[in-house]
Amino acid sequence: MPQLHIETPYVESHTLSQKLNKNIWLKLDALQPCGSFKARGMAAACQDFVAKGATSFVSSSGGNAGLAVAWAGRLLKVPVTVVVPESTKQRAKDLIAAEGAKVIVHGESWVEAHGLATQMAQDGGALLHPFENPVTWAGHATIVAEMAQQGAKPDAVVLSVGGGGLLIGVAQGLDNVGWSDVPILAVETEGAASLHGSRIANNHITLDKITTIATTLGAKQVSPTAWELVKSGRATTQLVTDAQTVAACAGFLDDHRILVEPACGAALAAVLNESDFLADKQTIAVIVCGGAGITLDQLNRWNSEFSSLAEKQTY
Ligand SMILES: *Cc1c(COP(=O)(O)O)cnc(C)c1O
């Protein structure tokens, strides 16, 4: 089957390199047709399910994973239902519906929506999990296969973590191209620290609640496979604040004219705020994972919210 995602640019950012006195390379997966790297793994999983006979898809993600399934379903001519919780923003529902998918609102949180999606899938639909599927990981791994063809081998890769599917895929991708020696910095915001919290506790923890504007990173528990990567030392973790991610999104828009979600701003923020882990690394690759759940208006609102907070702290 032909691949549905596109090959994205892997380019050195002269602006960021100069700012940080390093070589900062950007893998621009924000440019995927559905707005995020999810195009890779979710489409791969959709195609795998079709090959196994699926005739409909069900997703429980109101975010970029659900949007990617809706997009892939349109291209594959397979009907898609996305069950989203009541908390899902109108814009997200509109984007999913614009791909031709049916949107069902159910339950207070993802857990309830996922419950209904699981039930619905029992009637013959394929259930697309946002991060827990080896086929999805293999799809995400194509990010690194492209990087190896396109540009520099980095001294470290920086990426954002929600449930950990991107982390797992990139780790596998690094192994596939013989770059197993490249360390990975996995970044979360403070209100979504399910992987970082696990590293600190040295135990696979579950968060009680998610308190971040980077809702895309809001998995209460990461995939066991992602936790294993940190436990074994293959990857390490870093936290940034919501204010730092918003500043990073705004800076990235100015420097590169690409608008990304705070979920993606988190990885950029770790680089911009000169994470200790990166101090001795010269060439750094950032996975610019993108995200469709952002508008200029929303970014401006967050920006003024956080700058007025900063003023209050100063005076
Ligand atoms: C899904 C997503 C993430 C997190 O990916 P996981 O595989 O859940 O860790 C980060 N950023 C964006 C934009 C996403 O859509």
The ligand as a Gaussian input file, in Angstrom:
#p B3LYP/6-31G(d) Opt

LIG

0 1
 C        0.321000      12.961000      20.032000
 C        1.180000      14.130000      20.115000
 C        2.251000      14.199000      21.007000
 C        2.590000      13.094000      21.974000
 O        2.826000      11.880000      21.316000
 P        2.777000      10.515000      22.128000
 O        3.007000       9.490000      21.096000
 O        1.413000      10.417000      22.744000
 O        3.829000      10.577000      23.157000
 C        3.048000      15.333000      21.000000
 N        2.780000      16.354000      20.187000
 C        1.758000      16.337000      19.315000
 C        1.524000      17.508000      18.457000
 C        0.928000      15.218000      19.246000
 O       -0.092000      15.194000      18.392000

